[in-house]
Amino acid sequence: MNLKKTLLYLFLGGIILCLSSCAKEDEFEMPTLVLSENTVSFDKGVGEKNISVTTNQSSWIASSPQEGDWISLAQDGNVLKIKVNENKVGSERTSYVLVNANGASSKIEVRQSSADVTLDVVPTAIYLPQTGGEKTIDVTTNSSVYDVTTSEEVSWLKIVKGEEEIKLIAERNDTYQKREVKLYAKSGNVIREIVVEQSGIQRYILPIFPGVPQDVHKIMGFELGRGSYLREYQAAMPAYGLEETYTFITPSPIFTLLQYCSSDGINPSQIICIGDGRKAIDAVKDKAFDKFLTDNGYVRSNSQSNREYTNDKDLLSLKIYISEKENNEGVNLTFTPIMKQTGDYKTFADLPFYPLELLQKDDVKLAQVQAYEQKAGSTEEERTLNENKNTEVSQIQYKLKANSDPSAAYGRIHVFYTTDKDGDAPDNLGCVQIGALLFKDTSLGVWKYGSKWVVTKELKKLLGEAGFSFLRTSGNNHFFVRESDHLVIDVTCLLDNNTPVLAMLYSYDPSATAAGSKAVKAQAKLVKNFSAATKILKF
């Protein structure tokens, strides 16, 4: 009986102990954690956001894999401050922040917008030789990914894209045509265009537009790329009339010499391609040469000549000089850079002319000019006497009868042959040497490029249709000559009463159509004479 009682007491004591233990467990509180946000987003700049932390625990901690990199964390009471640095990468970046309170945890997703994508490629123009070869384009971007596409599928060019470069591998070009493809490097919304050209077999040869200001690296890259080599460099020597020149030996069997010229090392003046002997003459007279020019974007610019072309895409004009003199046979291809016009301009319906019946006629002198102007209803505005002999009129300017046509001339100037400072009188003393027309609207013929006045493409077209060829430029004076009658027109901008006006000067010059220094000398003399005679216009 005592043993039974003892076991009963032990059993009852165990039950009481268990009940006591369960009561203590019910008193334990589970940790809780609540965050005010579980996702935060930032723009590309420096930013900060606050997250409220609610927990039944006395402390909590926060951490992130990018903490110390572009994310920083700070605890202020029950507030978690999440800060981000500026994102300079061209792609969105993401991470997370983990908050833990004695076993209770929660995650905050962190996103930051990408920076504006930057993408640069150098160079943007690649010239590959006819024999094929490799070239490399350097790529700089803040994006982790960029793509390269082509304007069309080509089999002759292999493109190998690396992280920081694009390698181009070209096959040999055994045709007579150059070939071209455009590459487009793209990252995000940024696209960069790269023009890739490869020369064909170069029976004929064309230069590259050197740019304004003249880009020597572009010239060298193009010429060396197609197999030319630099034979000589000449620095500009203005005192001796020498321009800066780069002379190349070309891979062409016909046009073996190519020279880029600039008067100041900044503005290109002309590019001269030389072919020697009968072979060159026969080559340019071949229909294949005309087709070659057409295929490369050159079109005829003079209705009376098959030796003048313009290329609006390459911004070059071409004039062909052929010499068939014995022991001096050869061809000179002279390319002149075209300044790209910024807009379109209205010009004359028909090319205006000074009354040619007055110009350099032995029987037309001051009295006949006055009679002509009186009949036309003109009013004399100014006359200038010869400073060497004040009994002679050197220049007379008239205001023309009012005309409702806005393109009509408002003024006419007659410059006469006079006795020079040495007392020598020309045979045609008193005759009109130069005639000029003045127009109030300069845009009828010229447009301003920096500090220079340049002839509009519209007036150039009109001059070409009338049979005039471009001769040369001297400062703001642009000379055109008609070979059939040796009439020279100088298009320029002058000041009349301190107001810019368009002036067109007319003169006959039999030597103007000759190639070389004679034409240059004749036109320089024309400008000098007119400058001396037209004091009121203030050049």
C-alpha positions in Angstrom: 0.0 0.0 0.0 2.8 2.4 0.8 4.4 1.7 -2.6 1.1 2.5 -4.4 0.7 5.7 -2.6 4.2 6.7 -3.4 3.7 6.1 -7.2 0.4 8.0 -7.1 2.1 11.0 -5.5 4.9 10.9 -8.1 2.4 10.8 -11.0 0.4 13.7 -9.6 3.5 15.7 -9.0 4.6 15.1 -12.7 1.3 16.4 -14.0 1.5 19.5 -11.9 5.1 20.1 -13.1 4.1 19.7 -16.8 1.2 22.1 -16.3 3.6 24.6 -14.7 6.0 24.3 -17.6 3.4 24.8 -20.3 2.3 28.0 -18.6 5.8 29.4 -18.9 6.0 28.6 -22.6 2.7 30.4 -23.4 4.3 33.5 -21.9 7.1 33.7 -24.7 6.5 36.4 -27.5 7.5 35.6 -31.2 9.7 38.4 -32.9 7.9 40.5 -35.6 9.1 42.8 -38.3 7.1 45.1 -40.6 8.7 47.6 -43.1 6.9 50.6 -44.6 8.1 49.6 -48.2 9.6 46.5 -49.7 10.6 48.2 -53.0 12.4 51.5 -53.6 13.4 53.1 -56.9 15.9 55.9 -57.6 16.6 57.9 -60.6 20.2 58.1 -62.0 21.4 60.8 -59.6 22.3 60.7 -55.9 19.3 59.8 -53.8 18.0 58.9 -50.4 14.8 57.2 -49.1 13.6 56.4 -45.6 12.0 53.1 -44.6 10.0 52.9 -41.3 10.9 49.7 -39.3 8.3 48.3 -36.9 9.4 45.4 -34.6 8.7 44.0 -31.2 12.4 43.5 -30.7 14.8 45.8 -29.0 17.1 46.0 -31.9 17.5 45.3 -35.6 20.2 45.4 -38.3 20.2 46.1 -42.1 22.8 45.0 -44.7 23.2 44.8 -48.5 25.6 43.1 -50.9 26.3 46.5 -52.5 26.8 48.4 -49.3 30.0 50.4 -49.6 29.8 50.2 -53.4 26.8 52.2 -54.6 24.5 51.7 -51.6 24.9 53.0 -48.1 22.7 52.3 -45.1 22.1 54.3 -41.8 19.8 53.6 -38.8 18.1 56.4 -37.1 15.8 55.1 -34.4 13.1 53.1 -36.1 14.0 54.6 -39.5 16.3 53.0 -42.1 17.9 55.5 -44.5 18.9 54.0 -47.9 21.2 56.2 -49.9 22.6 55.6 -53.5 25.4 57.1 -55.4 25.0 58.5 -58.9 24.7 55.8 -61.6 27.2 56.6 -64.3 26.6 53.3 -66.1 24.3 53.1 -69.1 22.2 50.3 -67.6 19.8 49.9 -64.7 21.3 48.5 -61.5 19.5 46.4 -58.9 20.2 45.0 -55.4 18.5 44.4 -52.1 18.6 45.3 -48.4 18.0 42.6 -45.8 16.6 43.8 -42.4 16.8 41.3 -39.5 15.3 41.6 -36.0 16.3 38.7 -33.8 15.3 36.1 -36.5 12.5 38.0 -38.1 13.7 39.3 -41.5 12.4 41.1 -44.5 13.9 42.1 -47.9 13.8 45.5 -49.7 14.3 45.5 -53.4 16.5 48.5 -54.6 16.4 49.7 -58.2 18.3 52.7 -59.8 17.7 54.0 -63.3 20.5 53.9 -65.8 22.6 57.0 -66.8 22.3 58.5 -70.2 24.0 56.1 -72.6 27.3 57.4 -74.1 28.8 55.8 -77.2 31.7 57.0 -79.2 33.5 55.4 -82.2 36.8 56.4 -83.7 37.2 56.8 -86.6 33.8 57.3 -88.2 35.1 56.8 -91.8 37.2 53.8 -92.8 39.1 53.5 -96.1 40.3 50.1 -97.1 42.8 49.5 -100.0 41.8 47.6 -103.1 44.1 44.7 -102.0 42.0 44.2 -98.8 43.2 44.2 -95.2 42.2 45.0 -91.6 41.2 48.1 -89.8 40.1 48.7 -86.2 37.4 51.0 -84.8 37.8 52.0 -81.1 34.6 51.9 -79.1 34.0 53.8 -75.9 30.7 53.4 -74.0 29.3 53.4 -70.5 27.0 50.6 -71.4 27.8 46.9 -70.8 26.2 46.0 -74.2 26.3 47.5 -77.7 25.3 46.1 -81.1 26.7 46.5 -84.6 24.5 46.3 -87.7 25.1 47.0 -91.4 23.1 49.0 -93.9 23.0 46.0 -96.1 24.4 42.5 -96.2 27.9 42.3 -97.7 30.0 39.3 -98.3 33.3 41.2 -98.8 33.6 42.5 -95.2 33.9 40.5 -92.0 33.0 42.3 -88.8 34.4 41.1 -85.5 32.9 42.9 -82.4 34.9 43.1 -79.2 34.3 44.8 -75.9 36.2 48.0 -76.8 36.8 47.6 -80.6 35.3 46.6 -83.9 37.7 44.8 -86.2 37.0 45.0 -90.0 38.5 42.5 -92.4 38.1 43.2 -96.1 38.6 40.9 -99.0 40.4 42.0 -102.2 38.3 44.1 -104.5 38.9 43.0 -108.1 36.3 45.3 -109.7 36.8 48.8 -111.0 34.1 50.2 -108.7 34.6 51.3 -105.1 32.3 49.6 -102.7 30.7 51.1 -99.6 28.7 49.9 -96.6 27.5 51.8 -93.5 27.9 50.3 -90.0 25.6 51.3 -87.1 26.9 50.9 -83.6 24.0 51.1 -81.1 23.7 51.2 -77.4 20.3 52.1 -75.9 18.9 55.0 -78.0 22.4 56.2 -79.1 23.4 55.3 -82.7 26.8 56.0 -84.3 27.3 55.7 -88.1 30.5 54.4 -89.6 31.1 54.6 -93.3 33.4 51.9 -94.7 34.7 52.3 -98.3 37.0 50.1 -100.3 38.7 51.2 -103.5 38.4 49.1 -106.6 41.1 48.7 -109.3 42.1 52.3 -109.7 42.5 53.1 -113.4 41.0 56.5 -112.6 41.3 58.2 -109.2 39.4 60.7 -107.2 40.4 62.7 -104.0 38.6 63.1 -100.8 37.0 66.3 -99.6 39.4 67.4 -96.8 36.8 69.2 -94.7 36.7 72.8 -93.4 38.9 73.3 -91.5 41.1 71.0 -93.5 41.5 67.6 -91.7 45.0 66.3 -92.4 44.4 63.1 -90.6 41.4 62.5 -92.9 43.5 63.1 -96.0 46.4 60.9 -94.8 44.1 58.1 -93.6 42.2 58.0 -96.9 45.3 58.2 -99.2 47.5 55.7 -97.2 44.4 53.5 -96.9 44.0 53.1 -100.6 47.7 52.6 -101.3 49.0 56.1 -102.0 52.1 57.3 -100.2 53.2 60.9 -99.3 56.0 62.1 -101.5 56.4 65.6 -100.3 55.0 68.2 -97.8 55.4 71.9 -98.4 54.6 74.5 -95.7 52.7 77.6 -96.8 54.9 80.5 -97.8 52.5 83.4 -98.5 55.3 85.9 -99.3 56.3 83.7 -102.2 52.8 82.8 -103.3 53.2 79.2 -102.1 50.4 77.2 -100.5 50.6 74.4 -98.0 50.6 71.2 -100.1 50.5 67.4 -99.5 51.7 65.6 -102.6 51.0 61.9 -103.0 52.1 59.2 -105.4 48.9 57.3 -106.2 48.3 53.6 -107.1 46.7 54.7 -110.4 48.7 53.8 -113.5 47.3 56.9 -115.3 46.9 59.7 -112.7 50.1 59.1 -110.7 50.3 62.4 -108.8 47.8 64.0 -106.4 48.2 67.2 -104.5 46.1 68.7 -101.7 46.5 72.5 -101.4 45.6 75.1 -98.8 46.5 78.8 -98.6 46.4 78.9 -94.8 46.4 75.3 -93.6 42.7 75.7 -92.6 40.7 76.3 -95.7 41.3 73.9 -98.6 41.8 75.7 -101.9 42.1 73.0 -104.5 43.2 69.4 -105.2 45.2 68.7 -108.3 45.4 65.3 -109.9 48.0 65.0 -112.7 48.2 62.4 -115.6 51.2 62.6 -117.8 51.4 61.9 -121.5 49.1 60.7 -124.3 47.9 57.8 -122.1 46.2 60.3 -119.7 44.7 62.2 -122.6 43.2 59.1 -124.1 41.9 58.0 -120.7 39.8 61.1 -120.1 38.5 61.1 -123.6 37.3 57.5 -123.1 33.6 57.1 -122.4 34.6 54.9 -119.5 36.0 58.1 -117.7 32.6 59.9 -118.1 30.9 56.8 -116.7 33.4 56.6 -113.9 32.5 60.2 -112.9 28.8 59.6 -113.2 29.0 56.5 -111.1 30.8 58.5 -108.4 28.2 61.3 -108.3 29.7 63.9 -110.6 27.4 65.7 -113.0 28.1 68.3 -115.7 27.8 71.8 -114.5 28.4 73.8 -117.7 26.0 73.6 -120.7 28.8 74.4 -123.1 31.6 72.2 -121.7 32.1 68.5 -121.1 35.0 69.2 -118.8 33.2 70.7 -115.8 31.5 68.7 -113.1 30.1 69.1 -109.6 29.5 66.5 -106.9 27.0 67.7 -104.3 27.5 64.6 -102.1 31.3 64.8 -101.9 31.2 68.6 -102.0 33.8 68.9 -104.8 33.7 70.5 -108.2 35.9 69.3 -111.1 37.5 71.0 -114.0 39.5 69.1 -116.6 42.5 70.7 -118.3 44.0 68.9 -121.3 47.3 69.8 -123.0 48.0 68.2 -126.3 51.1 70.4 -127.1 54.0 68.4 -128.3 56.4 67.5 -125.4 53.8 68.9 -123.0 51.0 66.4 -123.3 49.0 65.6 -120.2 45.9 66.1 -118.1 45.2 68.2 -115.0 42.1 67.4 -113.0 41.5 70.3 -110.6 39.0 69.7 -107.8 37.7 72.7 -105.8 36.0 72.1 -102.5 32.4 73.3 -102.3 31.3 75.0 -99.2 28.0 73.4 -98.2 25.2 75.8 -98.4 23.0 76.0 -95.3 19.7 76.6 -97.2 18.1 77.4 -100.5 18.1 80.9 -102.0 16.0 82.4 -104.7 18.0 83.8 -107.6 17.4 85.5 -110.9 15.0 84.1 -113.4 17.6 84.9 -116.1 21.3 85.7 -115.7 21.6 89.6 -115.6 24.1 91.3 -117.8 25.7 94.7 -117.9 24.8 96.2 -121.3 27.5 94.5 -123.3 27.1 97.0 -126.2 28.9 99.5 -123.9 31.7 97.2 -122.7 35.2 97.7 -124.2 33.9 99.2 -127.4 36.2 101.6 -129.2 33.3 103.9 -130.1 31.7 104.0 -126.7 33.1 106.5 -124.2 31.8 108.8 -121.5 29.4 110.7 -123.8 27.8 107.5 -125.2 27.5 106.1 -121.6 25.7 109.3 -120.5 23.4 109.2 -123.4 22.6 105.5 -122.7 21.8 106.1 -119.1 19.7 109.2 -119.9 17.6 107.2 -122.3 17.2 104.5 -119.6 15.9 107.0 -117.1 18.9 106.6 -114.8 20.2 109.2 -112.4 23.9 110.0 -111.9 24.9 109.5 -108.2 28.7 109.8 -108.2 31.6 110.3 -110.5 35.3 109.9 -109.7 38.2 111.6 -111.6 41.4 109.9 -112.4 43.9 110.8 -109.7 46.7 110.7 -112.2 44.9 113.1 -114.6 42.0 114.9 -113.3 40.5 115.7 -116.7 39.6 112.1 -117.1 36.6 110.3 -115.5 37.7 107.0 -114.0 34.3 105.9 -112.7 30.7 106.9 -112.8 27.8 105.4 -110.8 24.1 105.6 -111.7 20.9 104.9 -109.8 18.6 103.0 -112.1 14.9 103.7 -112.8 12.7 102.2 -110.2 11.5 98.6 -111.0 8.9 96.5 -109.2 11.0 93.4 -109.7 12.8 92.7 -106.4 15.6 91.0 -108.4 16.3 94.0 -110.6 19.5 95.9 -110.3 19.2 99.3 -108.5 22.6 100.6 -109.6 25.1 100.5 -112.5 28.8 101.4 -112.5 31.0 102.2 -115.4 34.8 102.0 -114.9 36.9 103.6 -117.7 40.3 103.0 -119.1 42.5 106.0 -117.9 46.1 107.2 -118.0 48.3 105.4 -115.5 50.6 107.0 -112.9 53.5 106.8 -115.4 51.5 109.0 -117.8 50.9 106.1 -120.2 47.6 106.1 -121.9 46.0 102.8 -123.2 44.9 102.5 -126.8 41.3 102.3 -125.7 41.5 105.4 -123.4 38.1 106.5 -122.3 36.3 103.3 -123.1 34.5 101.2 -120.5 36.9 98.7 -119.0 34.6 97.2 -116.3 30.8 97.4 -116.0 29.0 96.5 -112.8 25.5 95.9 -111.6 24.4 96.4 -108.0 21.5 94.5 -106.3 20.1 95.2 -102.8 19.3 91.6 -102.1 22.6 89.9 -101.5 21.0 86.4 -101.3 20.3 86.6 -105.0 23.9 85.6 -105.5 25.9 85.2 -102.3 25.5 83.8 -98.8 27.7 84.3 -95.8 30.0 81.6 -94.5 31.7 82.9 -91.4 33.4 86.1 -92.5 33.4 85.1 -96.2 30.8 85.7 -98.9 30.2 82.6 -101.1 28.3 82.3 -104.3 25.0 80.4 -103.9 24.6 77.1 -105.7 21.5 78.6 -107.4 23.6 81.3 -109.1 26.3 78.9 -109.9 23.8 76.7 -111.7 22.5 79.8 -113.6 26.0 80.7 -114.6 26.7 77.2 -115.8 23.5 77.1 -117.9 24.8 80.3 -119.5 28.1 78.7 -120.4 30.2 80.2 -117.6 32.9 78.2 -115.9 34.4 78.9 -112.4 37.8 80.4 -112.8 39.1 81.3 -109.3 38.4 83.0 -106.0 40.3 85.9 -104.5 39.0 86.9 -101.1 35.3 87.5 -101.5 35.6 87.9 -105.3 34.5 84.8 -107.3 35.4 84.8 -111.0 33.5 83.0 -113.8 34.5 83.0 -117.5 32.7 82.2 -120.7 35.1 80.6 -123.1 33.2 81.4 -126.2 33.6 85.2 -125.9 36.1 85.5 -122.9 33.5 87.4 -120.8 34.5 87.4 -117.2 31.9 87.9 -114.4 33.1 88.6 -110.8 30.4 87.9 -108.2 31.1 89.6 -104.9 29.6 91.5 -102.0 30.4 95.2 -101.5 29.4 98.1 -99.2 27.3 100.8 -100.8 26.7 103.6 -98.2 27.8 101.1 -95.6 25.2 98.6 -96.6 26.1 95.2 -98.0 25.0 94.7 -101.6 25.5 92.1 -104.3 27.8 93.3 -107.1 28.3 91.6 -110.4 31.3 92.9 -112.4 31.7 92.3 -116.1 34.9 92.5 -118.3 36.3 90.9 -121.4 39.7 89.1 -120.8 41.1 87.0 -123.7 43.7 85.5 -121.4 41.3 84.4 -118.7 40.6 80.9 -120.2 44.2 80.0 -120.4 45.4 77.5 -117.8 48.0 78.4 -115.3 49.5 81.7 -114.0 48.3 83.9 -116.9 44.7 83.6 -115.9 45.5 84.1 -112.2 47.6 87.2 -113.0 44.9 88.7 -115.3 42.2 88.3 -112.7 44.3 89.6 -109.9 44.9 92.7 -112.0 41.2 93.1 -112.6 40.5 93.1 -108.9 43.2 95.5 -108.2 42.1 97.9 -110.9 38.5 97.8 -109.7 39.4 98.3 -106.1 41.4 101.4 -107.0 38.6 102.8 -109.1 35.6 102.2 -106.9 36.5 104.2 -103.8 32.9 104.9 -102.9 32.2 101.2 -102.5 34.7 100.7 -99.7 36.0 97.2 -100.3 
